[in-house]
Amino acid sequence: MDIFDCLEKSWGSPVVARSEVGKFSGGMLCPKTLANLDCLGEGPERRMRLGRKVGYEVRALVGWMRARASEGALKADISQEAIDE
């Protein structure tokens, strides 16, 4: 299981509000940066809007993060031993 699988499984909802992407990503993503990327058409697909709020389907957001991650992040596996430490 890699870090992206852990993010997806640990989030308690099928949707991540843009305002919560910082919390979802452990501070790796900023909501304002994601808003700017959305305007450029470079943000995650499957974005949804409800009134003034914008959210992303968790799987789409994780897939987008995985595609943008550096090669080292993709190879990083999280073992139970690392979690216990």
DSSP file with accessible surface (Angstrom, degrees, kcal/mol):
  #  RESIDUE AA STRUCTURE BP1 BP2  ACC     N-H-->O    O-->H-N    N-H-->O    O-->H-N    TCO  KAPPA ALPHA  PHI   PSI    X-CA   Y-CA   Z-CA
    1    1 A M              0   0  116      0, 0.0    77,-2.6     0, 0.0     2,-0.1   0.000 360.0 360.0 360.0 129.1    0.0    0.0    0.0
    2    2 A D  B  >  -A   77   0A  15     75,-0.2     4,-1.9     1,-0.1     3,-0.3  -0.440 360.0 -94.7 -97.1 178.0    1.4    3.4   -1.0
    3    3 A I  H  > S+     0   0   70     73,-0.8     4,-2.2    70,-0.4     5,-0.1   0.846 123.2  55.5 -62.3 -33.2    0.8    6.8    0.6
    4    4 A F  H  > S+     0   0   12      1,-0.2     4,-2.2     2,-0.2    -1,-0.2   0.889 105.1  51.7 -70.0 -37.9   -1.9    7.6   -1.9
    5    5 A D  H  > S+     0   0   53     -3,-0.3     4,-2.5     1,-0.2    -1,-0.2   0.905 109.4  51.7 -61.9 -40.4   -3.8    4.5   -1.0
    6    6 A C  H  X S+     0   0   31     -4,-1.9     4,-2.3     2,-0.2    -2,-0.2   0.903 108.1  51.0 -63.7 -41.9   -3.6    5.5    2.7
    7    7 A L  H  X S+     0   0   30     -4,-2.2     4,-1.2     1,-0.2    -1,-0.2   0.938 112.6  46.3 -59.4 -46.8   -4.9    9.0    1.9
    8    8 A E  H  < S+     0   0   56     -4,-2.2     3,-0.3     1,-0.2    -2,-0.2   0.918 116.0  43.9 -64.2 -42.8   -7.9    7.6    0.0
    9    9 A K  H  < S+     0   0  151     -4,-2.5    -1,-0.2     1,-0.2    -2,-0.2   0.820 112.2  51.8 -74.6 -30.1   -8.7    5.0    2.7
   10   10 A S  H  < S+     0   0   92     -4,-2.3     2,-0.3    -5,-0.2    -1,-0.2   0.705  85.7  95.1 -83.6 -18.5   -8.3    7.3    5.7
   11   11 A W     <  -     0   0   58     -4,-1.2     5,-0.0    -3,-0.3    47,-0.0  -0.563  69.4-144.8 -75.7 133.0  -10.6   10.1    4.4
   12   12 A G  S    S+     0   0   85     -2,-0.3    -1,-0.1     2,-0.0    -3,-0.1   0.292  73.6  51.1 -85.3  12.9  -14.1    9.6    5.8
   13   13 A S  S    S-     0   0   54      2,-0.0    -2,-0.1     1,-0.0    45,-0.1  -0.980  75.7-126.0-146.1 155.2  -16.0   10.9    2.8
   14   14 A P  S    S+     0   0   99      0, 0.0    44,-2.5     0, 0.0     2,-0.4   0.554  97.1  58.2 -78.3  -3.9  -16.2   10.2   -0.9
   15   15 A V  E     -B   57   0B  51     42,-0.2     2,-0.5    43,-0.1    42,-0.2  -0.954  65.0-157.3-128.7 143.1  -15.7   14.0   -1.5
   16   16 A V  E     -B   56   0B   0     40,-2.8    40,-2.5    -2,-0.4     2,-0.1  -0.986  21.0-135.5-117.8 120.3  -13.0   16.4   -0.4
   17   17 A A  E >   -B   55   0B  34     -2,-0.5     3,-1.9    38,-0.3     4,-0.4  -0.477  20.5-121.7 -68.3 144.9  -13.9   20.1   -0.3
   18   18 A R  G >  S+     0   0   47     36,-3.5     3,-1.5     1,-0.3     4,-0.3   0.893 114.5  59.2 -56.5 -37.0  -11.4   22.4   -1.9
   19   19 A S  G 3  S+     0   0   66     35,-0.4    -1,-0.3     1,-0.3     3,-0.2   0.696 107.1  48.5 -65.3 -15.9  -11.1   24.2    1.5
   20   20 A E  G <> S+     0   0   72     -3,-1.9     4,-2.9     1,-0.1    -1,-0.3   0.365  78.0  99.0-104.6   2.7  -10.0   20.8    3.1
   21   21 A V  H <> S+     0   0    0     -3,-1.5     4,-2.4    -4,-0.4     8,-0.3   0.834  80.7  57.1 -64.2 -28.5   -7.4   19.7    0.6
   22   22 A G  H  4>S+     0   0   20     -4,-0.3     5,-3.3    -3,-0.2     4,-0.3   0.945 111.7  41.2 -64.1 -45.3   -4.6   21.0    2.9
   23   23 A K  H >45S+     0   0  156      3,-0.2     3,-1.1    -4,-0.2    -2,-0.2   0.924 114.9  52.1 -66.1 -44.5   -5.9   18.8    5.7
   24   24 A F  H 3<5S+     0   0    7     -4,-2.9    -2,-0.2     1,-0.2    -1,-0.2   0.899 115.1  41.1 -58.5 -41.4   -6.5   15.9    3.2
   25   25 A S  T ><5S-     0   0    9     -4,-2.4     3,-0.8    -5,-0.2    -1,-0.2   0.341 114.0-110.4 -93.5   6.3   -3.0   16.1    1.8
   26   26 A G  T < 5S-     0   0   70     -3,-1.1    -3,-0.2    -4,-0.3    -4,-0.1   0.820  79.4 -51.2  69.4  27.8   -1.1   16.6    5.1
   27   27 A G  T 3 <S+     0   0   60     -5,-3.3    -1,-0.2    -6,-0.3    -4,-0.1   0.484 113.2 115.5  88.4   3.2   -0.3   20.2    4.1
   28   28 A M  S <  S+     0   0  157     -3,-0.8     2,-0.4    -6,-0.3    -6,-0.1   0.754  73.1  48.0 -77.4 -24.5    1.1   19.2    0.7
   29   29 A L  S    S-     0   0   32     -8,-0.3    -2,-0.2    -7,-0.2    -4,-0.2  -0.936  70.6-149.6-119.2 144.2   -1.6   21.0   -1.3
   30   30 A C     >  -     0   0   58     -2,-0.4     4,-2.3     1,-0.1     5,-0.2  -0.913  17.1-135.2-109.5 134.2   -3.0   24.6   -0.8
   31   31 A P  H  > S+     0   0   42      0, 0.0     4,-2.3     0, 0.0     5,-0.1   0.880 106.3  52.7 -55.5 -37.6   -6.6   25.3   -1.7
   32   32 A K  H  > S+     0   0  164      2,-0.2     4,-2.2     1,-0.2     5,-0.2   0.900 108.3  49.7 -67.6 -39.1   -5.6   28.5   -3.5
   33   33 A T  H  > S+     0   0   74      2,-0.2     4,-2.5     1,-0.2    -1,-0.2   0.926 111.0  49.8 -63.3 -42.9   -3.1   26.7   -5.6
   34   34 A L  H  X S+     0   0    1     -4,-2.3     4,-2.4     1,-0.2    -2,-0.2   0.898 108.8  52.5 -64.3 -38.2   -5.7   24.1   -6.5
   35   35 A A  H  X S+     0   0   24     -4,-2.3     4,-2.0    -5,-0.2    -1,-0.2   0.920 110.2  48.6 -62.3 -42.7   -8.1   26.9   -7.4
   36   36 A N  H  X S+     0   0  106     -4,-2.2     4,-1.4     1,-0.2    -2,-0.2   0.915 111.2  49.3 -64.1 -42.6   -5.5   28.4   -9.7
   37   37 A L  H  <>S+     0   0   20     -4,-2.5     5,-3.0     1,-0.2     6,-0.8   0.882 107.9  54.9 -65.1 -36.6   -4.8   25.1  -11.4
   38   38 A D  H ><5S+     0   0   11     -4,-2.4     3,-1.3     4,-0.3    -1,-0.2   0.915 105.4  52.7 -60.3 -42.9   -8.6   24.5  -11.9
   39   39 A C  H 3<5S+     0   0  115     -4,-2.0    -1,-0.2     1,-0.3    -2,-0.2   0.838 109.9  48.8 -62.8 -30.9   -8.8   27.8  -13.7
   40   40 A L  T 3<5S-     0   0  119     -4,-1.4    -1,-0.3    -5,-0.1    -2,-0.2   0.467 117.2-114.2 -85.4  -3.8   -6.0   26.7  -16.0
   41   41 A G  T < 5S+     0   0   68     -3,-1.3    -3,-0.2    -4,-0.4    -2,-0.1   0.689  91.3 108.0  78.1  18.3   -7.7   23.4  -16.6
   42   42 A E      < +     0   0  101     -5,-3.0    -4,-0.3    -6,-0.2    -5,-0.1   0.320  51.4  98.3-110.1   5.4   -4.8   21.5  -14.9
   43   43 A G  S    S-     0   0   13     -6,-0.8     4,-0.1     1,-0.2    -8,-0.1  -0.170  87.3 -61.1 -84.2-177.8   -6.7   20.5  -11.7
   44   44 A P        -     0   0    6      0, 0.0     3,-0.3     0, 0.0    -1,-0.2  -0.304  53.7-120.0 -62.9 147.4   -8.3   17.2  -10.8
   45   45 A E  S    S+     0   0  161     15,-0.3    12,-0.3     1,-0.2    19,-0.1  -0.295  90.8  48.3 -76.8 171.4  -11.1   16.0  -13.0
   46   46 A R  S    S+     0   0  162      1,-0.2    11,-1.0    10,-0.1     2,-0.2   0.866  73.4 168.1  63.6  38.9  -14.6   15.4  -11.6
   47   47 A R  E     -C   56   0B 125     -3,-0.3     2,-0.3     9,-0.2     9,-0.2  -0.576  14.8-162.7 -77.2 144.0  -14.7   18.7   -9.8
   48   48 A M  E     -C   55   0B  72      7,-2.9     7,-2.7    -2,-0.2     2,-0.4  -0.951   8.8-152.6-131.5 152.3  -18.1   19.6   -8.4
   49   49 A R  E     -C   54   0B 161     -2,-0.3     2,-0.4     5,-0.2     5,-0.2  -0.989  10.7-179.2-126.2 133.6  -19.7   22.8   -7.3
   50   50 A L  E >  S-C   53   0B 138      3,-2.5     3,-2.1    -2,-0.4     2,-0.3  -0.939  71.8 -52.4-128.0 104.0  -22.5   23.2   -4.7
   51   51 A G  T 3  S-     0   0   67     -2,-0.4     0, 0.0     1,-0.3     0, 0.0  -0.482 122.9 -19.6  64.6-122.0  -23.3   26.9   -4.4
   52   52 A R  T 3  S+     0   0  235     -2,-0.3     2,-0.3    -3,-0.1    -1,-0.3   0.482 119.4  95.9 -95.0  -4.6  -20.0   28.6   -3.7
   53   53 A K  E <   - C   0  50B 138     -3,-2.1    -3,-2.5   -35,-0.0     2,-0.4  -0.681  55.9-160.0 -92.1 142.6  -18.2   25.4   -2.5
   54   54 A V  E     + C   0  49B  12     -2,-0.3   -36,-3.5    -5,-0.2   -35,-0.4  -0.949  14.9 174.3-119.6 138.7  -16.0   23.3   -4.8
   55   55 A G  E     -BC  17  48B   6     -7,-2.7    -7,-2.9    -2,-0.4     2,-0.4  -0.914  18.8-140.3-139.9 167.9  -15.2   19.7   -4.1
   56   56 A Y  E     -BC  16  47B   0    -40,-2.5   -40,-2.8    -2,-0.3     2,-0.2  -0.980  27.8-109.0-130.8 141.8  -13.4   16.8   -5.7
   57   57 A E  E  >  -B   15   0B  58    -11,-1.0     4,-2.6    -2,-0.4   -42,-0.2  -0.514  34.2-127.8 -64.4 133.1  -14.2   13.1   -5.8
   58   58 A V  H  > S+     0   0    8    -44,-2.5     4,-2.9     1,-0.2     5,-0.3   0.910 106.9  50.2 -54.9 -46.6  -11.6   11.4   -3.5
   59   59 A R  H  > S+     0   0  178    -45,-0.3     4,-2.4     1,-0.2    -1,-0.2   0.896 111.9  47.9 -61.7 -39.9  -10.5    8.9   -6.2
   60   60 A A  H  > S+     0   0   19      2,-0.2     4,-2.3    -3,-0.2   -15,-0.3   0.918 113.2  47.8 -67.0 -41.7  -10.1   11.7   -8.8
   61   61 A L  H  X S+     0   0    0     -4,-2.6     4,-2.7     2,-0.2    -2,-0.2   0.933 113.5  47.0 -65.1 -44.9   -8.1   13.9   -6.4
   62   62 A V  H  X S+     0   0    2     -4,-2.9     4,-2.9    -5,-0.2    -2,-0.2   0.918 112.1  50.9 -64.5 -41.4   -5.8   11.0   -5.4
   63   63 A G  H  X S+     0   0   37     -4,-2.4     4,-2.2    -5,-0.3    -1,-0.2   0.912 111.2  48.4 -61.9 -40.3   -5.3   10.0   -9.0
   64   64 A W  H  X S+     0   0   33     -4,-2.3     4,-1.6     2,-0.2    -2,-0.2   0.923 112.4  48.1 -65.4 -43.5   -4.4   13.5   -9.9
   65   65 A M  H  X S+     0   0   22     -4,-2.7     4,-1.1     1,-0.2    -2,-0.2   0.917 110.9  51.3 -62.3 -43.6   -2.0   13.7   -7.0
   66   66 A R  H >< S+     0   0   72     -4,-2.9     3,-0.5     1,-0.2    -1,-0.2   0.908 108.9  51.0 -60.9 -41.9   -0.4   10.4   -8.0
   67   67 A A  H 3< S+     0   0   88     -4,-2.2    -1,-0.2     1,-0.2    -2,-0.2   0.826 114.7  43.3 -66.4 -30.5    0.1   11.6  -11.5
   68   68 A R  H 3< S+     0   0  139     -4,-1.6    -1,-0.2    -5,-0.1    -2,-0.2   0.552  92.5 107.3 -91.5  -9.5    1.8   14.8  -10.4
   69   69 A A  S << S-     0   0   27     -4,-1.1     2,-0.0    -3,-0.5    -3,-0.0  -0.325  76.0-105.4 -71.7 153.1    4.0   13.1   -7.7
   70   70 A S    >>  -     0   0   85      1,-0.1     4,-1.2    -2,-0.0     3,-0.8  -0.319  36.1-103.5 -71.2 161.1    7.7   12.7   -8.1
   71   71 A E  H 3> S+     0   0  121      1,-0.2     4,-1.1     2,-0.2     3,-0.4   0.864 118.6  59.1 -56.4 -38.1    9.0    9.2   -8.9
   72   72 A G  H 3> S+     0   0   53      1,-0.2     4,-0.8     2,-0.2     3,-0.4   0.875 101.1  54.7 -62.4 -35.9   10.2    8.6   -5.3
   73   73 A A  H <4 S+     0   0   30     -3,-0.8     3,-0.4     1,-0.2   -70,-0.4   0.855 103.9  55.2 -68.0 -32.5    6.7    9.1   -3.9
   74   74 A L  H  < S+     0   0   59     -4,-1.2    -1,-0.2    -3,-0.4    -2,-0.2   0.796 109.6  46.4 -70.6 -27.4    5.3    6.5   -6.1
   75   75 A K  H  < S+     0   0  145     -4,-1.1     2,-0.6    -3,-0.4    -1,-0.2   0.586  85.4 108.0 -89.9 -11.4    7.8    3.9   -4.9
   76   76 A A     <  -     0   0   48     -4,-0.8   -73,-0.8    -3,-0.4     2,-0.4  -0.562  52.6-167.1 -73.2 114.5    7.3    4.7   -1.2
   77   77 A D  B     -A    2   0A 124     -2,-0.6     2,-0.7   -75,-0.2   -75,-0.2  -0.813  14.8-139.2-100.2 145.1    5.5    1.9    0.5
   78   78 A I        -     0   0   46    -77,-2.6     2,-0.2    -2,-0.4    -2,-0.0  -0.913  23.0-169.8-105.0 113.3    4.0    2.2    3.9
   79   79 A S     >  -     0   0   58     -2,-0.7     4,-1.6     1,-0.1     3,-0.2  -0.608  35.9-112.4 -96.9 162.4    4.5   -0.9    5.9
   80   80 A Q  H  > S+     0   0  121     -2,-0.2     4,-2.3     1,-0.2     5,-0.2   0.878 117.3  59.9 -61.2 -33.4    2.9   -1.7    9.2
   81   81 A E  H  > S+     0   0  145      1,-0.2     4,-1.2     2,-0.2    -1,-0.2   0.911 104.2  49.0 -62.3 -40.4    6.3   -1.4   10.8
   82   82 A A  H  4 S+     0   0   54     -3,-0.2    -1,-0.2     1,-0.2    -2,-0.2   0.867 111.2  49.9 -67.6 -35.5    6.7    2.2    9.7
   83   83 A I  H  < S+     0   0   99     -4,-1.6    -2,-0.2     1,-0.2    -1,-0.2   0.896 108.4  53.1 -70.1 -37.5    3.2    3.0   11.0
   84   84 A D  H  <        0   0  115     -4,-2.3    -1,-0.2    -5,-0.2    -2,-0.2   0.761 360.0 360.0 -69.6 -25.1    4.0    1.4   14.4
   85   85 A E     <        0   0  193     -4,-1.2    -3,-0.1    -5,-0.2    -4,-0.0  -0.001 360.0 360.0 -74.2 360.0    7.1    3.5   14.9
